[in-house]
Amino acid sequence: MAYNFTKVDVLVVESTPEMFKLFKTVLAMLDVPSQNIDSAYSAEEGFEKFCKKNHDIVITDWLDNPDKGIELLKTIRTHKKSPNAFVPVIMTAGSSHFSRVIRSRDAGVSEYLVKPFAAESLAIRITRVIENPRDFVVSDAYTGPERRIRDVEYDGDDRRVEKQWIQAG
Amino acid sequence: MNMIIKPKNTLKEKVGDGGFRAESLKKAQTAIDENDVDFVPIAKKYLGLINRAIEDNGDNKNSKKLYSELLDQLMQLRAQGSMFNYPSITVTTDIVVDLLESLNMVDDTIVEIVQAYEKSAMALLGAKVKSVDNPVCKALASELQTVCNKYKAKRS
């Protein structure tokens, strides 16, 4: 038995048609039906398409200046028109620099994928958002998955001011 | 106020169990390895944008705008080189991306380094040097690395 992606819609926001085509081919080989994979080439187009279809996974490039991919991510997480602020978003970029990973994390990214990438690396990130989705933090300063990724035991005081657990959906 | 929300995992409900099939992973990797996209015009477009960004900024070589514009194009070249059968471009670009990311600024010397990189990349594309094991690629990458290291040492 394997994952069944027939009911899963994926939005790929890329900088060039060639990169989109490659993503589409790779996802199709990973058993995502081609007709379920949509393209966008800007943050604006990406959000518009996401609002229309409410995709199950968004894969976005860092895009152009000034950090349009980050903008898209923040818009998905916080805009009142966003159909699903909790959608898994995989950010892809041609740099693994620490500051870039941290900025993605602080904007609410689910997973970060450095390009060039191997098929297995993409599959690992998709598997993580399927099997280990993190709880979401919603606050004035940040909306996105909990930023503590590792499940480490902590026996100190809980210093969060107020905490509410809500079963969403 | 912080709210912790546990979103309903609709994605998991849709896909079920079992993970990815090994055969699918293999086919997906083959699709990457054997794609026949012609990277040369794509790379030349990005290299052209690098030149234009430098020209448009004129003497204002230390602007934040120029830094971002250069890094944007360089990141795309680094990302797409190996995806489209030009690991030589990814390896050489990586050296410059690493330098820029560590600085968060540009100056006249950085612009000169980027221009030298651009010439190197054009030479690799012109000679269709794809492999990182090619002596030309090795030599260009080594020269770039030396220049970048010198710059970093001077600043520290």
Chai-1 contact restraints between the chains, C-beta under 6 A:
chainA,res_idxA,chainB,res_idxB,connection_type,confidence,min_distance_angstrom,max_distance_angstrom,comment,restraint_id
A,M1,B,G18,contact,1.0,0.0,6.0,A-B,restraint_1
A,A2,B,G18,contact,1.0,0.0,6.0,A-B,restraint_2
A,A2,B,R21,contact,1.0,0.0,6.0,A-B,restraint_3
A,Y3,B,V15,contact,1.0,0.0,6.0,A-B,restraint_4
A,Y3,B,G18,contact,1.0,0.0,6.0,A-B,restraint_5
A,N4,B,V15,contact,1.0,0.0,6.0,A-B,restraint_6
A,N4,B,G16,contact,1.0,0.0,6.0,A-B,restraint_7
A,K7,B,K14,contact,1.0,0.0,6.0,A-B,restraint_8
A,V8,B,K14,contact,1.0,0.0,6.0,A-B,restraint_9
A,E18,B,V37,contact,1.0,0.0,6.0,A-B,restraint_10
A,L22,B,N35,contact,1.0,0.0,6.0,A-B,restraint_11
A,T25,B,A31,contact,1.0,0.0,6.0,A-B,restraint_12
A,V26,B,A28,contact,1.0,0.0,6.0,A-B,restraint_13
A,V26,B,A31,contact,1.0,0.0,6.0,A-B,restraint_14
A,M29,B,S24,contact,1.0,0.0,6.0,A-B,restraint_15
A,M29,B,K27,contact,1.0,0.0,6.0,A-B,restraint_16
A,M29,B,A28,contact,1.0,0.0,6.0,A-B,restraint_17
A,M29,B,A31,contact,1.0,0.0,6.0,A-B,restraint_18
A,L30,B,F20,contact,1.0,0.0,6.0,A-B,restraint_19
A,L30,B,S24,contact,1.0,0.0,6.0,A-B,restraint_20
A,L30,B,A28,contact,1.0,0.0,6.0,A-B,restraint_21
A,D31,B,S24,contact,1.0,0.0,6.0,A-B,restraint_22
A,D56,B,L11,contact,1.0,0.0,6.0,A-B,restraint_23
A,D64,B,D72,contact,1.0,0.0,6.0,A-B,restraint_24
A,N65,B,S68,contact,1.0,0.0,6.0,A-B,restraint_25
A,N65,B,D72,contact,1.0,0.0,6.0,A-B,restraint_26
A,F86,B,P7,contact,1.0,0.0,6.0,A-B,restraint_27
A,G94,B,M75,contact,1.0,0.0,6.0,A-B,restraint_28
A,G94,B,Q76,contact,1.0,0.0,6.0,A-B,restraint_29
A,G94,B,R78,contact,1.0,0.0,6.0,A-B,restraint_30
A,G94,B,A79,contact,1.0,0.0,6.0,A-B,restraint_31
A,S95,B,M75,contact,1.0,0.0,6.0,A-B,restraint_32
A,S95,B,V97,contact,1.0,0.0,6.0,A-B,restraint_33
A,S95,B,E101,contact,1.0,0.0,6.0,A-B,restraint_34
A,H97,B,E101,contact,1.0,0.0,6.0,A-B,restraint_35
A,K115,B,A79,contact,1.0,0.0,6.0,A-B,restraint_36
A,P116,B,S82,contact,1.0,0.0,6.0,A-B,restraint_37
A,P116,B,M83,contact,1.0,0.0,6.0,A-B,restraint_38
A,P116,B,T90,contact,1.0,0.0,6.0,A-B,restraint_39
A,A119,B,L25,contact,1.0,0.0,6.0,A-B,restraint_40
A,A119,B,A28,contact,1.0,0.0,6.0,A-B,restraint_41
A,A119,B,Q29,contact,1.0,0.0,6.0,A-B,restraint_42
A,A119,B,I32,contact,1.0,0.0,6.0,A-B,restraint_43
A,E120,B,L25,contact,1.0,0.0,6.0,A-B,restraint_44
A,A123,B,F20,contact,1.0,0.0,6.0,A-B,restraint_45
A,A123,B,L25,contact,1.0,0.0,6.0,A-B,restraint_46
A,I130,B,L11,contact,1.0,0.0,6.0,A-B,restraint_47
A,I130,B,K12,contact,1.0,0.0,6.0,A-B,restraint_48
A,I130,B,V15,contact,1.0,0.0,6.0,A-B,restraint_49
A,P133,B,N9,contact,1.0,0.0,6.0,A-B,restraint_50
A,D135,B,I4,contact,1.0,0.0,6.0,A-B,restraint_51
A,D135,B,K6,contact,1.0,0.0,6.0,A-B,restraint_52
A,F136,B,I5,contact,1.0,0.0,6.0,A-B,restraint_53
A,F136,B,P7,contact,1.0,0.0,6.0,A-B,restraint_54
A,V138,B,M3,contact,1.0,0.0,6.0,A-B,restraint_55
A,S139,B,N2,contact,1.0,0.0,6.0,A-B,restraint_56
A,R160,B,N2,contact,1.0,0.0,6.0,A-B,restraint_57
A,E162,B,M1,contact,1.0,0.0,6.0,A-B,restraint_58
A,K163,B,I4,contact,1.0,0.0,6.0,A-B,restraint_59
A,Q164,B,M3,contact,1.0,0.0,6.0,A-B,restraint_60
A,W165,B,I4,contact,1.0,0.0,6.0,A-B,restraint_61
A,I166,B,I5,contact,1.0,0.0,6.0,A-B,restraint_62
A,Q167,B,K6,contact,1.0,0.0,6.0,A-B,restraint_63
A,A168,B,I5,contact,1.0,0.0,6.0,A-B,restraint_64
A,A168,B,P7,contact,1.0,0.0,6.0,A-B,restraint_65
A,G169,B,P7,contact,1.0,0.0,6.0,A-B,restraint_66
A,G169,B,K8,contact,1.0,0.0,6.0,A-B,restraint_67
